[in-house]
Amino acid sequence: MNLIKSSILTLAACCAAGVYASDDARIVIGSVNPIPGSIITQFNQTRITLSEPMDVATVEQVGAISYQVKEFGATGTVTPGYPIEAVKTRSGDINLQFTEDAAYELMDAGKWPVSDPGEYIISIPEGALKVTSTDGTVYTNDLITLSYKLLAPVYYVSTPDADEKVAEFDKITLQFPEYADMIVNNEFEVTLRNAGGVIVPMGEPQAIESFLSIPVANGVCSDPGIYTFYMAPGSVTLVGNETKGEQINPAISFSFECVGNQSVEVKSISPKEGIVELLAGVTVIYTKVPKSNPDCKETLKVYRDEKLIFETPNVSKRVQFAVENDDPNMVNFSFGGSAKDFLRDAGVYRIEVPEAFLMFGEEPFRLYSAPLTLEYIIQEVPKYTVSPIVGNVESLSEVTMTFANVEEVIDNKVKPDDQGDGAIELVGKNFDPVLPEIITAGNTVTFKFPETYTAPDNYTLFIPFGTLTLKKSNGEEVFFNGTTLQYSINNFPAPTANPAPGEYESLGEITMTLADGLTYNSWFMSTSLRALNENGEVGNVVGKWDPNRLESARGKKSITLYPMDDYDLAPGDYVLRFIKSTFMVDVEEGYPYVSGFNNSELSYYYTILPAAATEMTPEYEEGHEFIGQLSSFNIYFEKADKLEIVEGGALPVVTNAEGEAVQTAVSVAELKDRAGLTLEFNPAIEAIGTYEVTIPAGMLRLDGHANPEYVLTYKVNGQSAVEGVNESVVANVYGIDGTVVMRNADSAALHQLPAGLYIINGKKVVVR
């Protein structure tokens, strides 16, 4: 809907107005502001600038200065009666302004600045001004007459309206509802500019009563962007009615937006469909800015080899939109976190983004995304060994990789791009990147460097995805998925950590022990335990060490780091990192090392596993005593959010008190409501005794990590319902699910219970 609003014209130009008087005793005017004859919307003063070289010392008013207002279309005049005075400004100009008393009176009356429409005529009689220059010369004026047209704001309705969004437009229309008619003047002037300042050609205007239409010369315009319309003052004469007098228009200006083509398309997808190294996420760039559609309840789904492995709604943090310097039309579907493992596995991946998953723009031009299906292939890559093993080395001249189940390694001879990226290269902090010689022989590839490096430095060998092709024993050829091999040449070997890097359920103090021939000279607390994010990158500090418990390091071979306080590390990956100059060592005579600080960063990687089972059901007495038989039970993993049973993995085994295997088949199933398992035994174990149920390591993945071995102990006591309940007791009988089976049952009634598991007198018993 269009809104009525006012247009306000402000003109404050200053240019030469010509010479009004000229002789030795007459002042010469250089310019007047506002320019005489111009159109204004308010009146409070006029500034006269005198021509050089006059340097004004004083200005005196010795005669009356008056102004008149002539109504538009009228022959009479009106003299408001407010006095005007001439005042010298600091710059030497002359201000014609209302006296102070007149200005206050106008302000009190709400008429400041003066805005009544009409033709304003200022008259300065001959000799009314006395101007004295700094050299003492006195000048006076000839008759000076200045006139202006003051226009009142007019109300109009425009199409498009100011700030309106339109898909396209073919004309600009203006309607002046307070006027009966209008006349298009010869001075008619309009311009329409796009966001780049380019003028859009306009056609001939058409006026019908109070309605004005200006067509776009080239027809319909749908180019997107902000457009600014301007109509110069005096372009039309507005014909009055009973309440409005005749008036020309003031300047009219407003802006609107053309949103243009209303279709939305996909501009690019990264990575491109096809063979990829891994799938951490997919970035889609559209032709418009996307955001989540709150009405879409369908999920984005990821399939591997036609099996659904991952899904997420559009309100998830895994659907990420542009921030800061990103392309605003970007959306990223992230598969990090617990999904990172299966998105590295070999297989054919299909990503399905449902229709209307995203929306674009605002009503009434809102659009929705079309369904999108993407397909990627992650190839199975054989395992390999590396020589020398990554880590600390004394020198580095070449690196050899040996692949399993590969007949031939093929060098794809990838060259670096303009930025030097993309090829196999060795990088260090103290030398320029090096392209090694690549030597292939059967299932091995050797990267030979142009020299043997012995200088202390961190050396990184980058092998990008696709630079090597591996021909497998079955004839299949796959791209090597790439890797980064990191070596460090230090003054001395890195200390060993205890506990050693690996997988643990908890992590506390850590002891760092030097190699033979080395002792600590000093130790600085420049170390921390940091979390690794979903992409394996170093994240926030999660643990620091207590400086008050660090003893003097001098002469010691081992230093123990104690946590600042008790902290409970969540399951995940961590790195113990020592920056350069964390510690200094001394070397005993006869050892091939150099005393000094560690001159490279040292990193020790740890994984905190989810806690073992902390809740088991059914729970009877301490020691998990089952009355009658061991047929099934549940295990819950309290600190895990997600549990997966490894396909094809080992199953639990049961042994008796003598360590002998019990002949029963154990089946496992994932619980749906939380991270847990159901174990069932077929046949059930009924013989009285103590049994151990062993859940093998690696049978499960808890939050993406393999489980350690769990050993659970259970007892079977062989009691029946009759043997376990005092016959003189009258009690209620409940099913294992809590439902009432009998009320006030005596011994005879208990003997009639069907076989099964019941709760009687608060104890769980088995009826056979």
C-alpha positions, 0 to 999 in steps of 0.5 A: 500500500502506498503511503502519503508523505511530504516532499521538502526542497532545500536549495543552498547554492551560492553563485554570482548574482551580477553587479547591482551598483558600481561606482566609487561610493557604491557597494558591489555584490559578488553573490547572494545565497539563496540565489535570487529567483530560486525556489525555497521551502523556508525563509529566515535569512539571506546572505550577501557576499561583497566583491573583492577587494573590499575588506569590510570593517563595519556594516550600518543600517541607516534605512528600513529594509522590508519584505513582502509576500505575494500570494501565488495567483493573486495580485495583492500583497501581504506584508508580515510586518516582522522587521529585518536588519543587516548584520556583518558576519565574521567573514565580512558578509552581510546577513539580512535577517530578522531582528532578535525580537522578531525571531523570538516572536516567530518562534513563540508563534510556531512560525520559525523558520518562516514557511508560508508559501508565496513569492518573497520580495526583499527591498533595500532602499537606496542608501539604506546600508552604510559599509565601511572598509578597513581603509576607512572608505564608506560605501552605500547601496543602490536600490536592491531587490531580491525575490524568491518563490517559497513552496509549501510541502505537497502530499503525494502518493507514488507507485512504486512507493518509497522503500517498496520492493517490486519484481518489475516496473514500467512507469512511475506514477504520482498522485496529488490528492489535495489538488483538483488538476495539474499542468505539465510545465515546459520546465518538466524534468525527471530522472531515474537512476539505478544503484550504479548511478546510471540514468534510466530513460523515461518517456513523455509524461501524461497528466489526468486531473491529479494523476501523473504517469511517466513511462519507462522509455524502454518498457518493463524494467526488471534489473535488480537494485535500488532505484532513485526517482527525482522530479525537479521543482516547477515541473508541474503546476498544481491547480488548486481547489476550494481549500488549496491555491495554485502552486508549482511542485517542490522537488520530489525524490524517493527510492525503491527496490526492484528485486528482479528475476524471482527464480533461484538457482544453484551457482556452485557446489563444493566439493564437486560431485565425483571422487573425493578424499572425504566429506567433512561438509558440502557448500552450496552457493545459490543466486540469492541469500538462503535461510532456514525454512521453519515450515519444512519438517523434512530432514537432509539425509545422507546415504552410504551404499543406499543405507541411511547413515545421517540426517539433520533438520534445517535448524541444526547447527550442521546447517551453517549460513554465511558469516563476516567475509563469506559469500552471503548466498552460501549455505554449508551442510556440515558432517563433522563431529560424530559423523566424521568417521563414516564420512571417511569410509569407502563407499558411494554417498548420496546427499538428499536435500528435500524441497523447500529445505531453504527459503529466500527473500521476504513476502510477497517475493519469498522463494523456496529451494528445489530438491537437490541430490548430490553423489560422491565416491570415497574410494577404499585406500590400502594401508601403508607404512612410512620410513622413517617413522613420523616424529623426531629424526636426526636427519632427513634425506628421503621418505618411503611409503609402502602400500599393502595390496597394491601392485603399482604406485603411479606418479600423476606428475601434478604441478603446483598452481600459481600459488605453489599449491597442489603438488607434493612438496616438503615445507619447513619454517627455515627454507623455501618449499621443495619439490622432491624427486618421486621414485616409484617401484612396485608398491613403494614410492620414495620422495628424495630431497635435493639434500640431507637436512640436519638443521633443527626445524619442523619438516612437513611433507604434503601429499595432496589428494590425487597426486598418486594413483594406486593400482590394486592387486585386483586391477582397480585403480584409485586415487590416493586420498593424500596425507601429511607426514610431519618430522622434527629435527631437534637438538635432542630426542623428545621426552617420553610421556607416561602415560604414553599417548593413546586411549584412556578413560581418564587422564591426570598427572603426566611424567616427561622423561628424557633420553639417556645422556640428558638431564633437565636444566630448567622448565617453564610452564609453556604447555597446556592440554588442548582439545582437538575439534571435529577436523583434528585441529587444535582447539581450546585449552582444557587443562593447565599444570600446577606451578606450585607442585613443580619442583626444581628441574635442574639435574633431573631426568623426569618432570611430573606435571600435575593438574591445577585442580580436579577436572573431568575430561569429556570423551574426545581427542586431546593434544599435550603441546609443548611450545618452543623453549618450554624446557632446557636440557644439559647433555652428558659428555659422550652423547651426540646431542646439543644442550639448550632449549627444545627448538620445536613444538612437541605434541602428544595425542590422547583420546579419552574414551566414554566411561564404562557401563555405570548402570545395569538392569535388572539390578537385584542385590549387590553383585547383580544376583539373578534368582533362577536364571540369567536370560537377558539384561540391559547395559546403559553407558551413562556418559555416552550420547551415541552407541553403534554396534560394529558390524561383523565384530566379536560378540560377548562370551560367558565364562563360569567361576572356573573360567570355562566357556558357557555354551550359550549364544549371546545376541546384542541389540542397540537400545533406541531411547539411549546409549545402551545394549540389550544382551540375550542368552539362548539358552538361558543360564540356570545352573547355580553359580557365578558368571562373567560376561565379557564384552570384547574391546572394539565391539562398540563405538561410543561417541565414535570411539572403540570401547575397551573390554568390559567384564561384568559379574552375575550370580544365579542362585536357583531359587524359585518363587515358593522357596524364596517366599515365606509361606505364611506371608500374604503379599501383592504380586507385581509383574516386572513392568510394575503391573499388579498380578495378584493382591493379598496372595497366600502361598497357595496362590503363589504356587498357581502363578505362571512361569516368569519373573515377578516382584514379591515382597520387594524382591524379584523372583523367578517362577518355574 
